[in-house]
Amino acid sequence: MVAWQWNSLSPAKKSRKDISYYVWYKNPSIGTDWGTYTLAFTPLQYSAFDAKAGVGLTSSEWPMVYGTSTFESYDQDPKLWEPGSDHTKQSGNWDDPVFYVRRLCLDCSSSHQDIFYKRLTKVPLDMNIKDLFLSDWIDTDNKLRVDFELYSIFEDALINSNRWKFCNYNDRTIGFPRDCGPDSGVGWQWNSLSPTKKGRKNVSYYVWFKNPSIGTYLLSSEWAMVYGMGSLESEDQNPKLWEPGSDYTKQNGNWDDPVFYIRRLCLDCSTSHQDIIYKRLTKLPSYMNIEDWVNKNNVLGVDFELYSTFEDALSNSNK
């Protein structure tokens, strides 16, 4: 046992003061988040689409971010397309800007019942994706074949086949897709939040569960700081990366691989404790606050392992 190497937020505790914590930038790419979402269709509704939809609308592949009318009663998670979401890549600089948004519309023409929006360019931080689709379909940083492409089938979107050929924009309070069409303009297939507009009412929107795994989030280094104090205190900290709901600690869904890494540096610790790697082995409960060191769901050799070097953590050596 090695004592007095701990840190504390209590001013009454004589803990180590020159410390910092980090999450590994590749934590979200270890495994896949399968989500905890319910099916967006009843079997009867789904049968109208499954012949042409390409990839089935399963509970895990397409989490709903918005739904109205028939879809309104299903689970929705609007945070997944709000600014800062990894699912629309507004949370940082990705080396691949591609992501997918899907709209379903039960009261649309057959050509517009299922549409896939494929983003091609980086989404500006001041762009509101939700407003773009629901109320103001504009061409600012959003031009067909430049910033995005549209498809009727998801397989086509994945292989860049059968792109839609026409789009228009900039009709105030008119949302997606205004008169965009596979070959030419098709009117009255849009949705709107305005009570005075006679848009389509039976619509829902989804993001693809694998959006965050397309490319890599480029942090300033491989280890993003989430906390620092003493000489390691820095303005360049992002505590959101280890808060509940973060992809970096996998508390935002059911991942098929629960592993993630946290690193603590301590300048005023003994040599053995100056650099410690925490490797998570089991799923982190949604209610667990990883800022508090407890043994509930946090047992050495069961829920986590500790290492002195990251190379050992990756190879499971010298636990």
N, C-alpha and C positions, 0 to 999 in steps of 0.2 A: 504494500500500500504506500502511496505517495500522497502526503497531506498538503494542504494549503496551496493547491494549484488551481483552485476554483475561482470563478468570478461571481459577482453578485451586484444587483442593483440597489441593495440596501445600504444606506450611508453608515449604518451601525456595524456593518460587517467589514472586516479587514481583508478584503479579497484582493486579487490581482487587478491592476488598474490599466495596464497597457495591453489591451486585447482587441481582437476584431474577429468577426465571423463572416463566412462566405458560403455561397452555394455554387456548385459547379455548373457551368453554362450548358452542359450537355444533359443535365438531369431530365429535362422534358423529352429528350429523344431516347431515353431508356424505356422501352416498351411503348404501349399505346393506351391512351385514355379511352375506355369503352363507354364512359358516361353512365348516367342513371336515369335516362329519360324514358318516358312511356311512348308507345306507338302513336304516331301522328294520325293514323287512319283507323277507323273500324274496318273489319274485313270487307264489308260491302263497299265502303268508299275506296279502299285500296284496290279492289279488283278493277275499278275503272281506269287505273293508271299503270298497273304492274306490267301490262303487255308492252308498253312503250317507254317506261321510265328508266330502263337500263339497269341501274342498281336499285334494289328494293329500299324503300324508306323504312329502315329498321330503327329500333329504339336507340341503337348505339351509333349508327353511321351519320344520322342527320338530326341533331338536337334542334328543337324548335326555339326560335328567338322571338317570334311574333305570330299570333293567330287571331282571327276574328270569325264571328258567326259560327259555323260548324266546328271550326278548329279552336275556338276560344276556350273550351273546357279542358284542353290538353295541357300537359306540363310545358311551361315556357321558361326560358332562361335568357332574358334580353341582355344580360351582361356580356354574353358571348359575341355581340357585335357592337358594343359600346366602345368609345375611344379607350385605348389601353388594352384591348383584348388581344390575346395571341391568335385568336381565330380569324381576325381581320388584319393582323400584323401591324397594328398601330402602336404596339408596346415598345418598339425599338427598330433597329436596323437589321433587317433580314437579308441574307445573301440571295434569297429567291422570294420575290414579292407575291407569287401566285397563291391565291386562295379561292374558294368556291362558296357562293351563296345560291340557294335554291328557292324558287317561289312555286307554290302550288296554288291553283285557282279552280275551284269546283264549278263556278258559274261563268267561266271563260270559254271561248271557242277552243276547239280541240288543239289548235296550233299553239295555244298559250296556256294550256292547263298545267304544264310542267316546263319550267325554264331554268337553265343553269347559267349563272353569271360567273365568268372566270376572270379574275383580276390579273392584269399583266404588269402593271407598274405599281410602284410604291404608293400607298395611300398617305396623303399629307396628314400631319398630326391634327390639323384644324378641320379636317373633313368629317362630317357626321354621316356614317354609313346608314344608320337607322333612318335619318331624315331623307337621305338620297333615295332610298327605296320606297318609303312610305308616303312622302309628301312633296318632295322637290327633286324630281329627276332632272339633273342639270348636266351640262357638258364640261363644266370646269373640272379639269383633271379627271374626266370621265367620258372619253370619246371612244366610240366603237372602233375596234381593230388597232387602237393605239394604247388605251388604258385598260380595255376589257374586251371580251368576246362573249357572245351568247350562243347557247346550244339547246336543243330540244331533248338530247339524250346524254346522260353523264359519260358513257363510254366515248362518245364523240368529243366531249370536252377534254377528256384525258389524252386523246390522241390528235386533237386539233383538226377534227374532220366535220364537215357540214356546218360551218359557222353561219350564223345569221348575217344577212347582208345589209339590213337597213335599220337605222335608228334616228330618232329626233328627240328633242329635249326642250327644257326651258319654258314650260307652260306652268305658271305659278300654281302651287298647291296640287299639281298632278304628279303622282308618284310613278314608280316603275310599272311597265316599261314604255310609258306613253304610247307612241305608235310603232315602236320597233317591231320588226317582223322577220321571218326566215328569209323572204325574198324581196318584199316591198312593205310599205306601210300598212298596218292593220290597226284600225281605230277601236276605241272603247274597250280595251283589254286592261287598262290601267287601274290601279287602286289609289285611293286618296284618303287622307284623314279629315278633309274638309266636309262638314255636314251638308254643304250646298252643292257638292259635286256628286254626280251619279256614276261613281266608279264601281268596280267590282268589289263585292262585299265578302265573298267566301274565299278568303286568301290566307295563306300562311307562309312564313319564311323560315329558312333553316341554314345553318352553317355545317360544312363537312367536318366530321370529327378529326380528320387527319390534316386539317389546315395547318396547325402548328408544327407538324412534322415535315412539311414541304420546305426544304432548306434549313438553315441554321440561324438562330438569333445571335447576332454578332455583338457580344459584350466588349468592353474595353480590354478585357483579359479573359482568361478561362475561368477565373474565380470572381464572381460579382459580390462586392461587399454588401452585407445586409445590416451590419452593426459594427461600430468602432468606438473606442473610448481611450482616454489618455493620449499618448503620442500617436496612436493609430486612428484617432477620430478624424473623419474626413467628410467633406461636403458631398463627396461622390459615394453616397450610400443609398441603397434602395431596399428598405425594410419590407416593401410589399412582396418581394421575392420569396419570403418565408412566412408570410401571413396565411391564414386559412383561405383556401381557394387558389393558391398559387400552383402553377404547373411544376415549379421547382421543388416542391415538397409533396406534390401529388395528393393534395387534400381536396381537389376539385372534381373527383370522379373515381371510377373503378378502373385502375390501371392493370394491365395484364402482367406487368413487372413492377413491383413496388420499390425497387432500389433507387435511392438517390444519395447524394453525398453532401455533407456539410463540413466545413473546415474552420478550426479555430487557431489563430495565431496569438501568442502571448510572449511579449518581449521580456517581461519581468518574472517569467516562470523558470523552473528548473529546466535543464536541457531536455530532459525526457518529455516535457510537456509544452515545449515552445511551439510545436506544430502537431496538431491532432486531426485525424480524419475520421469523421463519423459516417459509417455506411449503414443505411437503413435496409433491413431485410424483409420486414412485414409491412402490410398496409397501415398507413397512418390514419387513425380514426379522425373523423371530421371535427370532433369536439376537442381534440388534443391541441394544446398550445405548446409548441415546441420551444418556447422561450423559458418554460419551467422544467427543471430537471427532476423527474419523478420516475419511479419504477413501474408504474401502471402502463402496460403496453409499451414498455421501454426497458426490457431485460437483456443484459449482455449475453450474446450467444444465441439468443432467440429472436429478438426484435432488431438488434443492431450489433455491429462490430466496430472496434476502434483500431486504428493503425497509426503508425508514426510517419509513414510515407504514403503518398497517393499511389505509387506504383504497387506497393504491397496490397493496398485496398483493391485495386483492379484485379490483382492476381490471387487474392485471398491468401496472402502469405504473411507470416509473423503477426497474427492477430493478437 
